[in-house]
Amino acid sequence: MPFCVIKRRTIKIICAFILVAVALAISYQGGASALVWFGQSSRLVPIYNVDTEKKQVAISFDAAWGADKTEQIIEVLAEYNAKATFFLVGFWVDKFPEMVSTIDKAGLEIGTHSNTHPDMAKLSEESVRSELCLSMDKIKAITGKDVRVFRPPFGSYNNMLLSVCSHLNLKAIQWDVDSLDWKGLSAGEVCKRVMNKAKNGSIILMHNNADNVVESTRLTLDWLTKAGYEVTSVGELIYWDDYHIDAAGMQHKN
């Protein structure tokens, strides 16, 4: 009899632990990231892709260094009636304000990629806020629009960074399809990587000044559209409220 009592009590404790773990695995609604539970510690997770039945993907371009290919990318996007998100670093905005305006006037989404492109997981909270707010203010001064999405430089993040994003009403965005175009891959190699990895709800990472980015963008868009995908911006792909993010970074509608 004592054994049975202990066993029941143990079962109750285990069930209670599971309920707590499940509760912690659900994101706070409308936040920039999801709170997930791993053993004795928890961590916040940004959006890597989206759970959707729509045959839709988002394409994104990080801009930190040059700008000489950007206008051609915009022209290719227009050829395929595709949307995109450009994640801009603050010093890039300072150097190429007219290009920021060109991106915006083309109807493309602009997000922040920080102000100086540091590893933000290594910064203090004050420095993180400064990096985000300065870059957002620079973009808004040109476009007149609030910045709503952020991509961490190097994909590096921690709980504090994502908490600050949430307080600033920023959605933290990663990717699940890395084109590796920054390595100097040919346009065909970049397109093949996208073909092998893209699925409904994917977020594709490219760079505005990669060696073959104009032709790789054209080949990639050609394949995506022929495969039946709608190519859109990150902001149009993701859910803005009533959602949760799983441990792998997939955003789900509740």
C-alpha positions, 0 to 999 in steps of 0.5 A: 500500500505505501508503494502505491501511494508513493507511485501516485504522488510521483505520477502527479509530480511528473504530470505537473512538471509536464504541464509547466513545461508545455505552458513555458513552450508557448510564446507570449502573444504578439512577442518577437520570439517564443519562449521554449523550455529545455530541461532546467533552462529556457531560451527565446527563439526568433522566427526561422520559417512559417507553418502555412498551407500557402505556397508562399516564401519570403526572400530577404537581402542583407545589406551591410557593405556595397550598393552597386547591385541593389537597383538591379536586384529591384528591377529583377524583383519587379520582372517577376512581380516579387516582393522582398525584405531588405535588412539594412545596417545603419552605416549602410543607410548613412552611406546610401540614403538615396538607395534606401528611398529607392527600395522603399519607393519600389514597394519593398519592405525595409528592416533593420540589421543593426546600426554597426553590424556587431555580434549583438549577443555580446552587447549590453542591454543599453548597447542593444537598444542603441543599435536597434533604435539608431538604425530604426530612426535612420530608416524612418527618417528616410521612408517615414515608416516604422521598422517592424522586422530585425535580423541579427548580424551573424544570426547571433542572438540571446534572450536579452536581445530578443526581449528588447526586440519584443519591447520595441515591437520588432519581430526577430527574423532568421532564415531556414534557406541559406543561399550562401551567396556570400561565398561567391557561389555561381548563380546556378549553385545558389539557385540549386541550394534554394531549390533543395531547401525551399518549402511553404513558409521558407525565409530565404537569405541572400545578400545585396552585394554578393558576387553573382546576386543579380543573376542568382536572384533571377534564376531563383525567382524563375524557379520559384515562380515556375514551381508555383510559389508566391515570393513575398516579403517577410512581413507579409509571410509571418503572423503578427498576432495570435501565434506561437513559435516552436523550438525549431523556430517555426511560427505557427498560427494558434 
